[in-house]
Amino acid sequence: MHWVEALFLGLVQGLTEFLPVSSSAHLRIVGELLPCAGDPGAAFTSITQLGTETAVLVYFRKDIGRIITAWFRSLRGAIPRDDPDARMGWLVILGSIPIAVLGLLFQNQIETTFRSLWIIAGTLIVFGIILGVADKVGRRIRTLDQLGYRHGILYGLAQSLALIPGVSRSGGTITAGLLMGYTREAAARYSFLLAIPAVFASGLYQLVKSYDQPGAYTLAETAVATGIAFVVALAVIGWFLRYVSTRSYQVFVGYRIALGGVLVILLATNTISA
């Protein structure tokens, strides 16, 4: 049964990682409803995100290769540091600092307190409403070519909110991007690129840590879930970028609020434990 659950959780991770609905919240909720393990844990979540983030590397391989090449060339002075691709490299590095610092400072709370289903219900609803407002009022005129360092820092601070399950890494950064005037597609695309350093650092750290402190699932079960997450996420990325290029985020807003409401009812009636 553990293998079946791990496969299912990998599917959930792949489906929800890049949508602004919080994959960590979904793993926490679904895990509580499954018969065997309960909360799959922060380690399982971080490790399976290695699969979804590898999908980003594959999907954006040309963009990433160009950015890395330009960044190294700018270090040697071969091209100006304000070259668009070189600047993007610096922006991803800069935007990754807040989540790295806060992740280390609040590691214990991230693995314990923040995983309360009451907190998740609240963040799903509140940040869903904020995303809806941002989608309505955002001017949607800026492209990534116009992204500067001030906005890069704000993007990074928004991403760090995803340390709390229910906020959503993509949801937080997309909301910030919309409020700063970026197009829906630009905000989504940058959220994918910005997540790469943080997700790989967190996932690899938890992977090493899991050798001494195994969680709800074995490393073999987690590896299979990670592989499933990679395959599913690769398909979701392309679909999501096509979707937001012509449609709003309101369907995700409604889903977040509905899921949070259902979760509140389940908790209030003691159907599940927080």
C-alpha positions in Angstrom: 0.0 0.0 0.0 2.9 2.4 0.7 4.0 2.0 -2.9 0.6 2.8 -4.2 0.4 5.9 -2.0 3.8 7.1 -3.0 2.8 6.8 -6.7 -0.4 8.7 -6.1 1.4 11.4 -4.1 4.0 11.7 -7.0 1.1 12.3 -9.4 -0.4 14.9 -7.1 3.0 16.7 -6.8 3.5 16.7 -10.6 0.0 18.1 -11.2 0.1 20.9 -8.6 3.7 22.1 -8.4 3.4 24.7 -11.1 -0.2 25.7 -10.6 -0.8 28.5 -8.1 -2.6 26.1 -5.7 0.3 24.9 -3.5 1.7 21.4 -4.1 2.9 21.2 -0.5 -0.6 21.8 0.7 -2.0 19.2 -1.5 0.5 16.6 -0.4 -0.2 17.4 3.2 -4.0 17.2 2.7 -4.0 14.1 0.5 -1.5 12.4 2.8 -3.8 12.9 5.7 -6.6 11.2 3.8 -4.6 8.2 2.8 -4.8 5.1 5.0 -1.1 4.4 5.8 1.3 7.2 6.4 -0.6 10.4 7.2 1.5 13.5 6.7 4.1 12.6 4.1 6.4 15.1 5.7 8.5 18.1 4.5 11.3 15.9 3.4 9.2 13.8 1.1 7.7 17.0 -0.3 11.1 18.6 -0.9 12.6 15.5 -2.5 9.7 14.9 -4.9 10.1 18.6 -6.0 13.4 17.6 -7.4 11.4 15.7 -10.0 9.2 18.6 -10.9 12.1 21.0 -11.0 14.1 18.7 -13.3 11.1 19.0 -15.6 11.8 22.8 -15.6 15.4 22.1 -16.6 14.2 20.0 -19.5 11.5 22.3 -20.7 13.5 25.5 -20.4 16.9 23.9 -21.3 17.6 26.3 -24.1 16.7 29.4 -22.0 18.7 28.1 -19.0 21.7 27.2 -21.1 21.7 30.7 -22.7 21.3 32.4 -19.3 24.2 30.4 -17.7 26.5 31.0 -20.6 25.8 34.7 -20.6 26.3 35.0 -16.8 29.7 33.3 -17.0 30.7 35.5 -20.0 29.7 38.6 -18.0 32.0 37.5 -15.2 34.9 37.4 -17.6 33.9 40.8 -19.1 33.2 39.2 -22.5 29.7 40.8 -22.5 28.2 43.7 -20.4 26.7 42.7 -17.1 23.5 44.4 -18.1 23.1 42.0 -21.0 19.5 40.7 -20.7 20.5 37.0 -20.2 23.4 37.8 -17.9 21.1 40.1 -15.8 18.5 37.3 -15.6 21.2 35.0 -14.1 22.0 37.7 -11.5 18.3 38.2 -10.8 17.7 34.5 -10.1 20.6 34.4 -7.7 19.5 37.6 -6.0 15.9 36.4 -5.8 16.9 33.1 -4.2 18.6 34.7 -1.2 15.4 35.5 0.8 14.0 31.9 0.7 17.5 30.5 1.5 17.9 32.7 4.6 14.4 32.3 5.9 14.4 28.6 5.2 17.4 28.1 7.5 16.0 30.4 10.2 12.6 28.8 10.3 13.5 25.2 9.4 11.9 23.7 12.6 8.7 25.6 12.1 8.5 24.7 8.4 8.8 21.0 9.3 6.3 21.2 12.2 4.1 24.2 13.1 3.6 25.5 9.5 2.2 22.0 8.4 -0.9 22.4 10.6 -4.0 22.0 8.4 -5.6 25.0 10.1 -2.7 27.2 8.8 -2.9 25.6 5.4 -6.7 26.2 5.1 -6.1 29.8 6.0 -3.3 30.4 3.5 -5.2 28.7 0.7 -8.1 31.1 1.2 -6.3 34.3 2.0 -3.6 34.0 -0.7 -6.2 32.8 -3.1 -8.1 36.1 -2.6 -4.9 38.1 -3.0 -4.1 36.3 -6.3 -7.6 37.1 -7.5 -7.2 40.8 -6.7 -3.8 40.9 -8.3 -5.1 39.2 -11.4 -7.9 41.8 -11.6 -6.0 45.0 -10.9 -2.6 44.1 -12.5 -1.8 46.2 -15.5 -0.1 43.2 -17.3 2.1 45.3 -19.5 5.7 44.4 -18.4 7.8 41.6 -19.9 10.8 39.9 -18.4 13.1 42.1 -20.5 12.0 44.9 -18.2 12.7 43.0 -14.9 15.2 44.9 -12.8 16.9 44.3 -9.5 14.3 46.0 -7.2 11.5 43.8 -8.7 13.9 40.8 -8.5 14.2 41.2 -4.8 10.4 41.6 -4.4 9.9 38.4 -6.4 12.3 36.7 -4.1 10.5 37.8 -1.0 7.2 36.6 -2.5 8.8 33.2 -3.2 9.9 32.9 0.4 6.3 32.9 1.5 6.0 29.5 0.0 7.9 28.1 3.0 4.4 28.1 4.5 2.3 25.3 2.9 -0.8 26.7 1.2 0.8 29.9 -0.1 2.2 28.2 -3.2 5.7 29.0 -4.7 4.2 29.8 -8.1 1.2 31.5 -6.6 3.3 33.8 -4.5 5.7 34.9 -7.2 2.9 35.1 -9.8 0.9 37.3 -7.5 3.9 39.6 -6.9 4.5 39.7 -10.7 0.9 40.7 -11.5 0.9 43.4 -8.8 4.2 44.8 -10.3 2.6 45.0 -13.7 4.0 41.9 -15.5 2.0 39.9 -17.9 0.5 36.6 -16.7 2.8 34.5 -18.9 5.9 36.5 -17.9 5.1 36.2 -14.2 4.6 32.4 -14.6 7.7 31.9 -16.6 9.9 33.8 -14.1 8.4 31.8 -11.2 9.6 28.6 -12.9 13.2 29.9 -13.4 13.4 31.5 -9.9 12.5 28.3 -8.2 15.4 26.3 -9.6 18.1 27.1 -7.1 15.9 27.0 -4.0 14.1 23.8 -4.9 17.3 21.9 -5.8 19.1 23.1 -2.6 16.2 22.1 -0.4 15.6 18.8 -2.1 19.2 17.7 -2.1 19.6 18.7 1.5 16.5 16.7 2.5 17.7 13.8 0.4 21.0 13.6 2.3 19.3 14.1 5.6 16.8 11.2 4.8 19.6 8.7 4.8 19.9 9.1 8.5 16.4 10.2 9.3 13.9 8.2 7.1 10.4 9.7 6.9 7.0 8.2 6.2 8.2 6.7 2.9 11.4 4.8 2.1 13.9 6.4 -0.3 12.9 3.8 -2.9 9.2 4.8 -2.6 10.2 8.5 -2.7 12.4 8.0 -5.7 9.4 6.4 -7.6 7.2 9.3 -6.6 9.8 11.8 -7.8 10.0 10.1 -11.2 6.2 10.2 -11.6 6.2 13.9 -10.6 8.8 14.6 -13.3 6.8 13.0 -16.1 3.5 14.7 -15.1 5.1 18.1 -14.4 6.7 18.1 -17.8 3.3 18.0 -19.4 1.7 20.5 -17.0 4.3 23.2 -17.6 3.5 23.5 -21.3 -0.2 23.4 -20.7 -0.1 26.0 -18.0 1.9 28.5 -20.0 -0.5 28.1 -22.9 -3.4 28.5 -20.6 -2.3 31.7 -18.9 -1.3 33.3 -22.2 -5.0 33.7 -23.0 -6.9 33.0 -19.8 -7.0 34.5 -16.3 -6.1 32.9 -12.9 -9.6 33.1 -11.6 -10.3 29.4 -11.9 -7.4 28.7 -9.6 -8.6 31.4 -7.2 -12.0 29.7 -7.0 -10.4 26.3 -6.5 -8.2 27.5 -3.7 -11.1 29.1 -1.8 -13.2 26.1 -2.3 -10.5 23.7 -1.1 -9.7 25.8 1.9 -13.4 25.9 2.8 -13.8 22.2 2.6 -10.7 21.8 4.7 -12.1 24.1 7.4 -15.3 22.0 7.5 -13.4 18.7 7.8 -11.3 20.1 10.6 -14.2 21.7 12.4 -16.2 18.5 12.3 -13.1 16.5 13.5 -13.3 14.4 10.3 -9.5 14.9 10.0 -6.9 16.0 12.5 -4.9 19.2 12.1 
